[in-house]
């Protein structure tokens, strides 16, 4: 049993006591715990997608304020902003899937 615990903890880049804590938090509190590299990657992707979305929103606003804005450009920017929102939702769903793993879901 100790070997299995060590292997599970190591697979998440955690010490066994941290892994046990994460398991308990996940089961009892439905609180997410990622390995540190996964957590940093998750945060980085969200930050980058939000940053891109903000830039697209600013460009869209600037184009709308100019006379003679090209409707095709506006449509394309709206589509890109929608795609970013969709990708953020998918990222959050993947995060939830990780939580399902802790909760014993298949």
Rosetta blueprint (number, residue, H / E / L):
1 X L
2 X H
3 X H
4 X H
5 X H
6 X H
7 X H
8 X H
9 X H
10 X H
11 X H
12 X L
13 X L
14 X L
15 X L
16 X H
17 X H
18 X H
19 X H
20 X H
21 X H
22 X H
23 X H
24 X H
25 X H
26 X H
27 X H
28 X H
29 X H
30 X L
31 X L
32 X L
33 X L
34 X L
35 X L
36 X H
37 X H
38 X H
39 X H
40 X H
41 X H
42 X H
43 X H
44 X H
45 X H
46 X H
47 X H
48 X H
49 X H
50 X H
51 X H
52 X H
53 X H
54 X H
55 X H
56 X H
57 X H
58 X H
59 X H
60 X H
61 X H
62 X H
63 X H
64 X H
65 X H
66 X L
67 X L
68 X L
69 X L
70 X L
71 X H
72 X H
73 X H
74 X H
75 X H
76 X H
77 X H
78 X H
79 X H
80 X H
81 X H
82 X H
83 X H
84 X H
85 X H
86 X H
87 X H
88 X H
89 X H
90 X H
91 X H
92 X H
93 X H
94 X H
95 X H
96 X H
97 X H
98 X H
99 X H
100 X H
101 X H
102 X H
103 X L
104 X L
105 X L
106 X L
